[in-house]
Structure formats: C-alpha cells, structure tokens
C-alpha cells in the first residue's frame, strides 16, 4: 500500500469493529484516546500495524477516494453548481417522481446542480405542497405555519400577499439559519400578469466579482441586518448579502430589499456599501439573467433559496391567483439524494449482472442464469411471498459470478459456495430477509434430499451432479441444525422455486419489473 497518509490519520480512520460500531459506522473512541506519537510499524498490502499494537485493514478503493490532495468538496458552493444566465427550466413529472427512483434522482440533482426544478402534474389540491416536500425531506415550520398561501389579502402582512410586482429576492433572509429550500405550488392562475421569474444568484455574484471585485469583497465581508416583524413575530439576522465558505467560494446569497434594515457603518463605508449594493442589484435585475415562466395549475417549482432569487410580475388584485408554498432544508434534501444515488447505483450494478454474465448458460440447463433467476422471482411473487423473499429468489444465484470461483468451476467439480458468496456480497446492501434464504438455498437442497424421499427425483441432471459436489444429502445432525435456522423455511420455499425455474419457453417479467421492490429493500 502506498502510505500517502500520516499514521495518526490512518489510526483515526480504522474501520474495524473495535474502532467503529458495525451497526452505524460511528467511532467508538475520541481523538484524545489515540497516541499522538503513533507510528506505522508494519504494512502488508492494505493491512497496517501501528506502534500501539493495533492492526487496521483498509479498502484500497476507500483510500483512493480519500486521497490527501488538498481538495475540499462542498456541494453547497459555486464549485459544485452549473451556473446559468438563461436556461430551459429542468422539468419533472410528479407521478414519475413518486414511482421511478431514477427520475426522482434526476429531479433532486437538478435542484442541487442547477438550483431549481419544475414539477408538472402535481394534484391541484390544497396542502399537496406538503406531500411534495415530504417526498424528499422535512417541512420547515415557520411563523407562517407549515404552509402558506400566496394570494391577495385584504390586510397583507407581506407584499407577496398583494398583486404588486416583486423584484428578484431570496425569502426569509431575516432567519438564521434561513430556509434553504422553497416550494411554490400553483392551484390557480387566471390573471393578467403574475408570471414567475428566477435568477441564479451565484452567477450574478460571480459576475460582480469579475466586474467589480471591490464591491464583491465589500458585500461578502459586511454583515447587514435583515428584519421582519408583525404583531406576534420579531425576526432578525445579521449576515452578509454574499456568503462565502472559508476558501472564499460563494456559498449563499441573501438579497431582499423589503427586509433590509438601515446599515450602521462609518460614513464613507456607508457610501461604498450603497454603491456595491446597487452594483449587485443592477446585475440581478438584468433581464437577460432572468428565466421567466408562467405557473399553471398543477405546477410546483422547487428551488434553492440560498442561491436562486425569485420574482413576480404584477397582476390585478381582483384576479384569481393562488399558490401554496412551504419551506424545507437542503441537508435533508441532499441526504435523500445521496441515498437515492446509492440505491440506484446498486440497482444499476445488479442490472448489469443480469445483462452481462447473467446472460451466460446456466450450468447445463436450457436457460440462461438470468432467465433462471427471473423465473424463480416470478414464482415467488405468484406465490405471494414477502418482498424480501421475492428479492432472494431474484438474486439467489449471483454468487456464481461475483466470487473468485465461478459456476463453471462448480460444474468442473469445485464447490464455489455460491450461496455464501452471493449472500455475503449482497449483505453490503440488503438485510437478512434477503441474504439468509440465499445463504441457505444450497443447504435446502441437501436438506430436502434427506427429508423427502421423492425430492431427489425432481432434480435435473445438472442439479443432481452439483448436489454431489456440494456435499450430498444431509445427515441427521445437519438436518436438525438446518431446522433450527431462522430462515430455514424461506430457504426451502426458495429451493422449490429454484428447481422449477428452468423452463426454456416461460415468459416472465424482466429485471426492471423488480427495481422498485429492490429499491425499497436496500439499506
């Protein structure tokens, strides 16, 4: 192993069960528990022995992913975004969003990368915006409640509740932390005007930095006061209009002329501030930087409120225009996306196995390995098996092509222990309701041969041959031990579906028909 890591770094990141709880991955020690002078005394491949006597084994791929190259990734800063001036709004379909994890990932990625997505065909029913927010995170309740209505009010507490035009702004800059995701769902929009507009605040701030570096620096280094108050609320935050991370990257924009309180700077600095403030506003208000669209009933726009400014053209107060909105936060949003990416990657990996090595012949049978597993899954589903057992039936033979010893080696007389290999490999993502019937399905064949006199005659020639390689029928002690296994009966059911899943002309659902089921089961 290339030791491009300090000893203390490696010791602190040891992944073994003594150092990290295997149930949750959290460290079981603190930094002060480690020897500050710890050294590496021996290496053997990816195994490291330290001067404190501890031995750690590292995954080389994990080490590569954590190379000490000085980079600092933050998915909230400008470096991880696609900045834009004009753009075709990324769109999603609400029904597909719910049903298709890949489409849901695409929509969430659009918000993190581009700053917003426009969901179509969201049911035009009051309160549905909360369901949309709940599909990817958690609703942030504020003084406006869990949701708020954007429509003309007789005594508006906010200019948003009038028909007046609203210039580009971010919402709630007077909160700390500010709500980082905003949703607006259109229930009706039968008025003249009332079009929506979005501006990429990160792009505008980057333009200010290029065109007027002094103005950018002043706005990034000068906290200003934003305030909102009504009869029952008093909210104040002191933050810069342009927020930077410690490396100087744009991470947040707060811009709302309606909420800005008087600045209290020295006289000359106040004049400079207003010049910088105006320069930024003039960029934000450039027509060529604003994406305009009209929300129709059923449209729901989701956007990053720390980056994207939203605006509205004016409309007649008597018109019927009704939006409902709510707030959420990017941490839950990003976490949901990370889980989606992980699960979708697992599904893609499994799909590749079915389309790749799974297309090979199945150990002397008249079907491919993929067809065999798909038939077993179809039988399990037809029998009303639990989702975990259906998944086990679908994946029960992946050990033939995920281990070092292949299914062809098994036919050559070498037991590849594919049941255990497959269960261990799948255990990265699935719980015991999936992995344990798989681990036991070869044992179940040996078990059935021992307890059912007619079972052996049901086996194909190839299965009889592999029975001998795998140990033959169980003895009495093995039978008793198998009966005591918690998933023994599931394994027996799986074994019977396995035995019948060898029909060359049987038509069954394809792998993608099980994608949603697998997605729900992935840990």
Residue pairs with C-beta under 8 A, 6 or more apart in sequence:
1 43
1 45
1 46
1 48
1 58
1 60
1 63
3 40
3 43
3 48
4 67
4 68
5 63
5 68
7 38
7 39
7 40
7 50
7 51
8 34
8 36
8 38
9 68
10 40
10 48
10 50
10 56
10 58
11 34
11 35
11 38
11 50
11 52
11 54
11 56
12 31
12 34
13 58
13 66
14 20
14 54
14 56
15 56
15 57
15 58
15 59
15 62
16 55
16 56
16 57
18 28
18 54
19 27
19 28
19 29
19 54
19 56
20 26
20 27
20 28
21 28
34 52
35 51
35 52
37 51
38 50
38 51
38 52
39 50
39 51
40 48
40 49
40 50
40 51
41 49
41 50
41 51
42 48
42 49
43 49
46 57
46 58
46 59
46 60
46 63
47 55
47 56
47 57
47 58
48 55
48 56
48 57
48 58
49 55
50 56
72 247
73 79
73 80
74 80
74 245
74 249
74 251
75 112
75 334
76 245
76 251
76 252
76 306
76 330
77 245
77 247
77 249
77 250
77 251
78 202
78 205
78 206
78 249
78 250
78 251
79 249
80 112
80 113
81 112
81 113
81 114
81 115
81 202
81 307
82 113
82 114
83 200
83 202
83 203
83 206
84 114
84 115
84 200
84 203
84 291
85 200
85 203
85 288
85 289
86 288
86 289
86 291
87 114
87 291
89 116
89 117
89 118
89 198
89 291
89 293
90 107
90 110
90 114
90 116
90 117
90 118
91 117
91 118
91 119
91 120
92 103
92 106
92 107
92 110
92 117
92 118
92 119
92 120
93 103
93 119
93 120
93 121
94 119
94 120
94 121
94 122
94 123
94 132
94 300
95 121
96 103
96 104
97 103
97 104
97 107
97 119
97 135
98 104
98 135
99 516
101 340
101 343
101 344
101 347
101 515
101 516
101 519
102 344
104 135
104 136
104 340
105 337
105 340
105 341
105 344
107 117
107 119
107 302
108 117
108 136
108 333
108 336
108 337
108 340
109 337
110 116
110 117
111 117
111 181
111 302
111 303
111 304
111 333
112 304
112 330
112 333
112 334
112 337
115 198
115 200
115 202
115 303
115 304
115 307
115 308
116 198
116 301
116 302
116 303
116 304
116 308
117 301
117 302
117 303
118 293
118 299
118 300
118 301
118 302
119 132
119 299
119 300
119 301
119 302
120 298
120 299
121 298
122 128
122 129
122 132
122 185
122 298
122 299
122 300
123 298
124 186
124 187
124 188
124 297
124 298
126 187
126 324
127 147
127 324
128 185
128 300
128 324
129 147
129 183
129 184
129 185
129 300
129 324
129 325
129 326
130 139
130 146
130 147
130 326
132 183
132 185
132 300
132 302
133 139
133 181
133 183
133 326
133 328
136 328
136 332
136 333
136 336
136 337
137 181
137 328
137 329
137 332
137 333
137 335
137 336
138 328
138 329
138 332
139 146
139 147
139 326
139 327
139 328
140 179
140 326
140 327
140 328
140 329
142 172
142 175
142 179
142 327
143 230
143 232
143 233
143 235
146 326
147 324
147 325
147 326
148 324
148 325
148 326
149 161
149 322
149 323
149 324
150 160
150 161
150 184
150 322
150 323
150 324
150 325
151 161
151 321
151 322
151 323
152 161
152 162
152 163
152 317
152 318
152 319
152 321
153 161
153 162
156 162
157 230
159 166
159 258
160 166
162 317
163 191
163 193
163 194
163 314
163 315
163 316
163 317
163 319
163 321
164 314
165 311
165 312
165 313
165 314
166 311
166 312
167 257
167 285
167 311
168 197
168 199
168 255
168 284
168 285
168 290
168 309
168 310
168 311
169 255
169 256
169 257
169 258
169 309
169 310
169 311
170 178
170 201
170 253
170 254
170 255
170 256
170 305
170 306
170 308
170 309
170 310
171 178
171 179
171 182
171 256
171 305
171 310
171 327
172 178
172 179
172 228
172 235
172 305
172 327
173 226
173 237
173 239
173 254
173 255
173 256
173 259
174 226
174 227
174 228
174 235
174 236
174 237
174 259
175 235
175 237
176 237
176 238
176 239
177 329
178 237
178 252
178 254
178 305
178 306
179 305
179 327
179 328
179 329
180 304
180 305
180 306
180 328
180 329
180 330
180 331
180 333
181 302
181 303
181 304
181 305
181 327
181 328
181 329
181 330
181 333
182 302
182 303
182 305
182 310
182 325
182 326
182 327
182 328
183 300
183 301
183 302
183 325
183 326
183 327
183 328
184 196
184 295
184 300
184 301
184 310
184 323
184 324
184 325
185 299
185 300
185 323
185 324
185 325
186 295
186 296
186 297
186 298
186 299
186 300
186 322
186 323
187 297
187 322
187 323
187 324
188 297
188 320
188 321
188 322
189 294
189 295
189 296
189 297
189 320
189 321
189 322
189 323
190 319
190 320
190 321
191 315
191 316
191 319
191 320
191 321
192 315
192 316
192 319
193 313
193 314
193 315
193 316
194 294
194 312
194 313
194 314
194 315
194 319
194 321
195 292
195 293
195 294
195 312
195 313
196 292
196 293
196 294
196 295
196 301
196 310
196 311
196 312
197 290
197 291
197 292
197 293
197 310
197 311
197 312
197 313
198 290
198 291
198 301
198 303
198 308
198 309
198 310
198 311
199 284
199 289
199 290
199 291
199 308
199 309
199 310
199 311
200 289
200 307
200 308
201 253
201 255
201 284
201 307
201 308
201 309
202 250
202 253
202 307
203 289
204 253
204 280
204 283
204 284
204 289
204 309
205 216
205 242
205 250
205 253
205 280
206 250
207 283
208 215
208 216
208 219
208 242
208 279
208 280
208 283
209 216
209 250
211 279
211 283
212 276
212 279
214 272
214 276
215 275
215 276
215 279
215 280
216 242
216 276
218 272
218 273
218 276
219 240
219 241
219 242
219 273
219 276
219 277
219 280
220 240
220 241
220 242
220 243
220 244
221 240
222 240
222 241
222 263
222 265
222 269
222 273
223 238
223 239
223 240
224 238
224 239
224 240
224 241
224 260
224 261
224 263
225 236
225 237
225 238
225 260
225 261
225 262
225 263
226 236
226 237
226 238
226 239
226 254
226 256
226 259
226 260
226 261
227 234
227 235
227 236
227 259
227 261
228 234
228 235
228 259
229 235
236 261
237 254
239 252
239 254
240 254
241 253
241 254
241 255
241 277
241 280
242 250
242 252
242 253
242 280
243 250
243 251
243 252
243 253
243 254
243 306
244 250
244 251
245 251
251 306
252 306
252 307
253 306
253 307
253 309
254 306
255 280
255 281
255 284
255 309
257 281
263 270
263 273
265 273
283 289
284 309
290 311
295 301
295 323
303 310
304 330
305 327
306 330
315 321
342 522
343 429
343 519
343 522
344 519
346 429
346 518
346 522
347 515
347 518
347 519
347 522
350 395
350 398
350 511
350 518
351 511
351 512
351 515
353 398
353 401
353 402
354 370
354 373
354 374
354 511
355 370
355 511
357 369
357 400
357 401
358 368
358 369
358 370
358 373
358 401
359 368
359 369
359 370
360 368
360 369
360 401
361 368
361 369
362 368
362 369
362 371
362 372
362 397
362 407
362 502
363 369
363 400
363 407
363 408
363 410
363 411
363 462
363 466
364 411
364 460
364 461
364 462
364 465
365 372
365 460
365 462
365 502
366 502
366 504
367 375
367 501
367 502
367 503
367 504
369 397
369 400
369 401
369 407
370 511
371 506
371 508
372 397
372 498
372 501
372 502
373 393
373 394
373 395
373 396
373 397
373 398
373 501
374 394
374 501
374 508
374 509
374 510
374 511
375 497
375 500
375 501
375 502
375 503
375 506
375 508
376 393
376 394
376 396
376 494
376 497
376 498
376 500
376 501
377 390
377 391
377 393
377 394
377 508
377 509
377 514
378 506
378 508
378 509
379 393
379 497
379 500
379 501
380 389
380 390
380 392
380 393
380 394
380 493
380 494
380 497
381 390
383 493
383 497
385 393
385 493
386 433
387 517
387 520
387 521
388 430
388 431
388 433
388 434
388 437
388 521
389 433
389 437
389 490
389 493
389 494
390 514
390 517
391 430
391 434
391 514
391 517
391 518
391 521
392 433
392 434
392 435
392 437
392 438
392 441
392 490
392 494
393 494
393 497
393 498
394 511
394 514
394 518
395 422
395 426
395 434
395 438
396 419
396 422
396 437
396 438
396 441
396 494
396 498
397 407
397 418
397 422
397 498
398 422
398 425
398 426
399 416
399 417
399 418
399 419
399 420
399 421
399 422
399 423
399 425
399 438
400 406
400 407
400 410
400 416
400 418
400 422
401 407
402 421
402 422
402 425
403 416
403 417
403 418
403 421
403 422
403 425
405 414
405 415
405 416
405 417
405 421
406 416
407 416
407 418
409 416
410 416
410 418
410 466
410 469
411 462
411 465
411 466
413 469
414 469
415 469
415 470
415 471
417 442
418 442
419 438
419 439
419 440
419 441
419 442
419 443
420 439
422 438
422 439
423 435
423 436
423 438
423 439
424 435
426 434
426 435
426 438
427 435
429 522
429 523
430 521
430 522
430 523
431 521
431 523
432 486
432 487
433 487
433 490
433 521
434 521
436 485
436 486
436 487
436 490
436 491
437 487
437 490
437 491
437 493
437 494
438 494
439 487
439 491
440 482
440 485
440 487
440 488
440 490
440 491
441 491
441 494
441 495
441 498
442 470
443 474
443 478
443 482
443 491
444 482
444 488
444 491
444 492
444 494
444 495
445 459
445 463
445 467
445 470
445 495
445 498
445 499
446 467
446 470
446 471
446 472
446 473
446 474
446 478
447 474
447 478
447 479
447 482
447 488
447 492
448 455
448 492
448 495
449 455
449 456
449 467
449 472
449 473
449 474
450 473
450 474
450 475
450 478
450 479
451 479
456 464
456 467
456 473
458 499
459 467
459 499
460 499
460 502
463 499
467 473
474 482
482 488
485 491
